[in-house]
């Protein structure tokens, strides 16, 4: 990333616009994370796994958000290990109402790393606490996409699921996502919501939007128009 580009990202607009700040913060976090995707240590001593990439993204986003007081408008809640196993979400963004702490909309995010399937393998290595046992038993027959789809459905139409891909078959270092609040309807029709379905959804999308435009669409009074679902979002510019 060039010095001028970094300077542009760090510049805080004079007029407070949390959608614009959200967009800047996410793009900045995506660019920083992209630097580590596909990292190969020539001495094979260091490995950047999916959990580390997720932490890099979140730490960069949260740090930028604190600088511009974005957290006053949008909270970012990192799930515990048990919550991730149970709900399928790595974190949740919640847009606060102007006069209430109750969220207007929520975006539950699940990170998918295309280079490997280490997520479920990593879960098996987590400490086997009583709460972890219960979380695993509760969702033993569900895939990660099914978990987050069910979670969003249980919250309501104002909760969107965002599948965030770290890497893509056509661009291993890209970060892109697919968002909707009705993935559960595919499950109700007996169809699977898996990586193949999600990648097909992105492939069929006529265009992609920025993270800021994604937020604008879901904040509309009527939410995202049906003819735009699911939304394909491009995080790396």
Secondary structure, 3 states (H helix, E strand, C coil): CCHHHHHHHHCCCCCCCHHHHHHHHHHHHHHHHHCCCCCCCCCCCCCCCHHHHHHHHHHHHHHHHHHCCHHHCEEEEECCHHHHHHHCCCEEEEEECCCCCCEEEEEEEEEEECCCCHHHHHHHCCCCCHHHHHHHHHCCCCCHHHHHHHHHHHHCCCEEEEEEEEEECCEEEEEEEEEECCCHHHHHCCCCCCHHHHHHHHHHCCCCECHHHHHHHHHCCCCCCHHHCCEEEECCC
